Amino acid sequence: MLEDKKVSKTSLSEIGEFGLIEQIKEGFPIRLETSIKGIGDDAAVLDYGNEKTVVSTDMLVEGVNFSWSYMPLRHLGYKAVVTAISDILAMNAIPKQILVSLALSNRFTLEAVDEIYNGMKYACDKYEIDIVGGDTTSSVNGLVINMTALGSAKAEKISYRKGDVKENDLLVLSGDLGAAFLGLQVLEREAQVTKVNPDNQPDLEQYSYLVERQLKPEARLDIVKLLAEMEIVPTAMIDVSDGLSSEVIHLSKENNIGFNIYEEKIPLDPAVIRTAEEFQINPITCALSGGEDFELLFTIKQEDFEKIKANPYLTVIGHATATGAENYLITKGSEQMIPLTAQGWGTGEEESED
């Protein structure tokens, strides 16, 4: 994960809003040809040529989406970028630029803001995107981060929630599920212990995968690039930010078609299974109702199965059934059909409408 460092503290009032903007601008030089004008003018200027522009916005609010009891500043900056660009990737598009707006209370120092932007820069470097603008303002209570992400794709490559899903289309998932939710449970438990005993030094080594999935999630740019290499255009697509059940139901409603998903096919990391048992939770429930995994869920035609069948990053977890049908989880062994319900536990992540 990202390491934090101790730094001196400078009040934001010492440099003022314009000084802060200039400091941010210096840290984010333009790198992409599509970014014509970035931070420092009244608006950004972008040029995507003959591609369609895809735009999404996301907000992180202190006390709702994150807690300082476990969230380092730099990780928050990184996660803010990932949260924003995941929605672009869910359109089968490539993220290119982001705009960042911060509402800051007077308890934040310049160095604290720098740490947030250091996390953002780390993410921008990894995903090859530009910060091209935004806004800063004061807040009477805590921190609010608003992210607007922009991306592009050829019109024929864009995938929507409401797509062209047919009966027997395959339902495919990237990565594994449930880790971010359980990472949050671990962090909140340790935060409560530390609250009672400030000298407590939590040992999180055995939970490292889960904690990283919560504090430093990854956006699946690799999957969008992989699909392009395979020449696969999903017939519908969404990111998994509110739990698998909710996302399957979204695809079902948008396309007026039912889905069956199979319990034994849902990918779970061994750490998820082990820690779910520790918390006395069914690990499948963590996958179905947890959140913030930021994996991609999409449908493909039957004839595309040969292209993905041996890929370790993709799992076929079910299929479309019939027009107007309900959605079911087919249990392992007994093969009972359990109706899917949208019962997100909410890790603080509110669904984006973009």
C-alpha positions in Angstrom: 0.0 0.0 0.0 1.0 3.7 -0.1 3.3 4.8 2.6 2.6 8.0 4.6 5.4 10.3 5.7 5.7 12.9 8.5 5.8 16.5 7.3 5.6 20.0 8.7 2.3 21.8 8.8 1.4 25.0 6.9 -2.0 26.7 7.3 -3.9 27.1 4.1 -4.6 30.7 5.0 -0.8 31.3 4.6 -0.9 30.7 0.8 -4.6 31.4 0.1 -6.8 29.7 -2.5 -4.8 30.9 -5.5 -1.5 29.8 -4.0 -3.0 26.4 -3.4 -4.2 26.1 -7.0 -0.8 27.1 -8.3 0.8 24.4 -6.1 -1.6 21.8 -7.3 -1.0 22.9 -10.9 2.7 22.4 -10.6 2.3 18.8 -9.5 0.1 17.8 -12.5 1.7 18.7 -15.8 -0.3 17.7 -19.0 0.7 14.3 -20.4 -2.0 13.4 -22.9 -2.4 14.8 -26.5 -6.2 15.0 -25.8 -5.5 17.4 -22.9 -5.2 20.8 -24.7 -5.5 23.0 -21.6 -5.6 21.9 -18.0 -5.5 23.5 -14.6 -5.2 27.3 -14.5 -7.9 28.6 -16.9 -11.7 29.0 -16.6 -12.2 25.6 -18.2 -10.3 22.6 -19.5 -10.0 22.1 -23.2 -10.0 18.6 -24.5 -9.9 17.1 -28.0 -11.1 13.5 -28.6 -11.3 13.7 -32.4 -13.8 11.2 -33.7 -14.4 9.4 -30.4 -17.4 9.8 -28.1 -16.9 11.5 -24.7 -17.9 9.7 -21.6 -18.4 11.7 -18.4 -19.1 10.5 -14.8 -19.0 12.2 -11.4 -18.5 10.8 -7.9 -18.4 12.2 -4.4 -16.7 11.2 -1.2 -17.9 12.7 2.1 -16.1 12.5 5.4 -18.0 10.5 7.9 -20.2 8.9 5.2 -17.8 7.4 2.7 -14.6 7.3 4.8 -13.4 7.7 8.4 -10.1 9.1 9.5 -9.9 6.3 12.1 -8.5 4.1 9.4 -8.2 6.0 6.1 -4.7 7.6 5.4 -4.8 10.8 3.4 -2.7 9.5 0.5 -4.9 6.4 0.2 -8.0 8.6 0.2 -6.6 10.5 -2.8 -5.8 7.3 -4.6 -9.2 5.8 -3.9 -11.0 8.9 -5.0 -9.4 8.6 -8.5 -10.2 4.9 -8.7 -13.8 5.4 -7.7 -14.3 8.0 -10.4 -12.6 6.2 -13.3 -14.3 2.9 -12.5 -17.6 4.3 -13.9 -15.8 5.2 -17.2 -14.4 1.7 -17.5 -17.9 0.3 -16.9 -18.9 1.9 -20.2 -16.0 0.0 -21.9 -14.3 3.3 -22.4 -10.8 4.6 -21.5 -10.5 7.2 -18.8 -8.5 10.2 -19.9 -9.0 13.2 -17.6 -10.4 14.0 -14.2 -11.5 17.2 -12.4 -11.1 17.4 -8.6 -13.1 19.7 -6.3 -12.4 19.9 -2.6 -14.4 21.4 0.3 -11.9 21.8 3.2 -12.4 22.8 6.8 -9.9 25.1 8.4 -8.3 22.1 10.3 -6.6 21.0 7.1 -3.0 22.1 6.5 -1.3 22.5 3.2 0.7 19.4 3.9 -2.5 17.4 4.5 -3.9 18.6 1.1 -0.5 17.7 -0.5 -0.9 14.1 0.8 -4.3 13.8 -0.7 -3.0 15.0 -4.1 0.1 12.7 -3.8 -2.3 9.8 -3.7 -4.2 11.2 -6.7 -0.9 11.6 -8.6 0.1 8.0 -7.8 -3.2 6.9 -9.3 -2.9 9.3 -12.3 0.6 8.0 -13.1 -0.6 4.4 -12.9 -3.8 4.8 -15.0 -2.2 7.4 -17.4 -4.8 10.2 -16.8 -4.6 13.9 -16.4 -6.0 16.2 -13.7 -7.2 19.1 -15.8 -9.1 21.3 -13.3 -11.6 21.5 -10.5 -12.4 23.8 -7.6 -11.6 24.4 -4.0 -13.9 25.9 -1.3 -14.2 26.0 2.4 -16.3 23.6 4.5 -17.7 24.2 7.9 -17.5 20.5 8.8 -14.9 18.0 7.4 -13.8 17.2 3.9 -15.8 16.6 0.7 -14.1 15.4 -2.5 -16.0 15.6 -5.8 -14.5 13.9 -8.8 -15.6 14.3 -12.4 -14.0 11.7 -14.8 -13.9 12.0 -18.5 -13.1 9.3 -21.0 -13.6 8.3 -24.6 -14.4 5.4 -26.9 -15.5 4.7 -30.4 -19.3 4.8 -30.5 -19.5 1.1 -31.6 -17.3 0.0 -28.6 -19.3 1.7 -25.8 -21.3 -0.7 -23.6 -24.3 0.4 -21.6 -26.3 -1.1 -18.7 -29.2 -1.2 -21.2 -27.6 -3.0 -24.0 -28.5 -5.8 -26.4 -28.7 -8.8 -24.0 -30.2 -12.0 -25.5 -31.3 -15.2 -23.9 -28.3 -17.4 -23.0 -25.8 -14.5 -23.1 -23.1 -15.3 -20.6 -22.7 -13.2 -17.4 -19.0 -12.6 -16.8 -17.2 -11.1 -13.8 -13.6 -9.8 -13.5 -11.5 -10.6 -10.4 -13.1 -11.7 -7.1 -15.7 -10.3 -4.7 -16.3 -9.6 -1.0 -12.7 -8.5 0.0 -13.4 -4.7 0.2 -16.4 -5.3 2.5 -14.5 -7.6 4.8 -11.5 -5.2 4.8 -13.9 -2.5 6.1 -15.1 -4.8 8.9 -11.5 -5.5 10.0 -10.6 -1.8 9.9 -13.7 -0.8 11.9 -13.1 -3.5 14.4 -9.5 -2.5 15.0 -10.5 1.2 15.2 -13.0 0.4 18.0 -10.3 -1.6 19.9 -7.8 1.3 19.5 -10.5 3.7 20.7 -10.8 1.8 24.0 -7.0 1.1 24.2 -5.0 3.9 22.4 -1.8 1.9 22.9 -3.1 -1.0 20.8 -1.0 -1.8 17.7 -3.2 -3.8 15.4 -1.6 -6.7 13.5 -3.2 -6.6 10.1 -0.7 -8.8 8.2 -3.2 -11.7 7.8 -5.8 -9.3 6.5 -3.5 -7.4 4.1 -5.3 -8.4 0.9 -8.7 -7.4 2.4 -7.4 -4.1 3.9 -5.7 -3.1 0.6 -8.9 -3.8 -1.4 -10.7 -1.4 0.9 -8.1 1.4 1.3 -6.4 1.1 -2.1 -8.7 -0.6 -4.6 -7.8 -0.9 -8.3 -9.8 0.1 -11.3 -10.0 -2.6 -14.0 -8.4 -0.7 -16.9 -6.7 -4.0 -17.7 -10.0 -5.7 -18.4 -11.2 -3.0 -20.8 -7.9 -3.3 -22.7 -8.1 -7.1 -22.6 -11.6 -7.1 -24.1 -10.4 -4.8 -26.9 -7.5 -7.2 -27.6 -10.0 -10.1 -27.7 -12.3 -8.1 -30.0 -15.2 -8.5 -27.5 -17.8 -5.8 -27.1 -20.0 -6.6 -24.0 -23.7 -6.7 -24.8 -24.2 -4.9 -21.4 -21.8 -3.7 -18.7 -21.7 -2.3 -15.1 -19.1 -2.0 -12.3 -19.6 -3.8 -9.0 -19.7 -1.0 -6.4 -22.8 -2.0 -4.5 -22.7 -5.8 -4.3 -23.2 -8.4 -7.0 -26.9 -8.8 -6.4 -27.6 -5.1 -6.9 -25.6 -5.0 -10.2 -27.3 -8.1 -11.6 -30.7 -6.6 -10.8 -29.7 -3.4 -12.6 -28.7 -5.3 -15.7 -31.9 -7.3 -15.5 -34.2 -4.3 -15.2 -32.5 -2.3 -17.9 -32.6 -5.2 -20.4 -35.9 -6.7 -19.3 -34.3 -10.2 -18.9 -33.6 -12.6 -16.1 -30.3 -14.0 -14.9 -29.3 -17.1 -13.1 -26.0 -16.9 -11.3 -24.3 -20.0 -9.7 -22.9 -19.9 -6.2 -20.1 -22.2 -7.0 -18.9 -20.0 -9.8 -18.6 -16.7 -7.8 -14.9 -16.1 -7.3 -13.8 -15.7 -3.7 -10.2 -15.1 -2.4 -9.2 -17.6 0.4 -8.8 -14.6 2.7 -12.4 -13.7 2.1 -13.6 -17.2 3.0 -11.3 -17.3 6.1 -12.2 -13.9 7.4 -16.0 -14.3 6.7 -15.9 -17.4 8.9 -14.2 -15.3 11.6 -16.9 -12.7 11.5 -19.6 -15.5 11.2 -20.8 -14.3 7.8 -21.4 -16.4 4.8 -18.7 -15.4 2.3 -21.2 -15.6 -0.6 -23.3 -13.0 1.2 -20.2 -10.7 1.3 -20.0 -11.0 -2.5 -23.7 -10.5 -3.1 -24.3 -7.7 -0.7 -20.9 -6.1 0.0 -19.6 -3.2 -1.9 -16.6 -1.2 -3.3 -15.0 -4.2 -5.2 -14.9 -2.1 -8.4 -14.8 -5.2 -10.5 -16.6 -5.3 -13.9 -19.7 -7.3 -14.6 -20.8 -7.8 -18.2 -22.6 -10.0 -20.7 -21.2 -11.5 -23.8 -22.5 -13.6 -26.7 -22.2 -17.4 -26.5 -19.8 -17.4 -29.4 -17.3 -15.2 -27.5 -16.9 -17.9 -24.8 -13.9 -19.5 -26.6 -12.0 -16.2 -26.4 -12.3 -15.9 -22.6 -12.6 -19.5 -21.3 -8.9 -19.8 -20.3 -8.4 -16.3 -19.0 -7.6 -16.3 -15.3 -9.0 -12.7 -14.8 -12.5 -13.5 -16.0 -15.1 -15.9 -14.7 -18.5 -16.9 -16.2 -20.8 -16.8 -13.2 -24.2 -17.2 -14.9 -26.3 -16.5 -18.0 -29.4 -14.6 -19.2 -32.5 -16.7 -19.1 -35.7 -15.3 -20.6 -37.4 -11.9 -21.3 -39.2 -10.6 -18.2 -37.8 -13.5 -15.9 -36.7 -13.1 -12.3 -33.1 -13.3 -11.1 -31.9 -16.3 -9.1 -28.9 -17.6 -7.2 -28.4 -21.3 -7.9 -27.0 -22.8 -4.7 -24.1 -25.2 -4.7 -25.0 -28.9 -4.1 -28.7 -28.7 -3.5 -29.2 -26.4 -6.6 -32.0 -24.4 -5.0 -33.1 -21.3 -6.8 -33.0 -18.4 -4.4 -34.4 -15.0 -5.7 -31.8 -12.3 -5.8 -32.6 -9.1 -3.8 -30.7 -5.8 -3.7 -29.5 -5.8 -0.1 -26.3 -3.8 -0.2 -24.8 -3.3 3.2 -23.3 0.0 2.1 -19.6 0.4 2.7 -20.2 4.1 2.5 -20.3 4.0 -1.3 -23.4 5.7 -2.9 -24.3 4.6 -6.4 -23.4 6.8 -9.3 -26.2 7.8 -11.6 -23.9 8.3 -14.5 
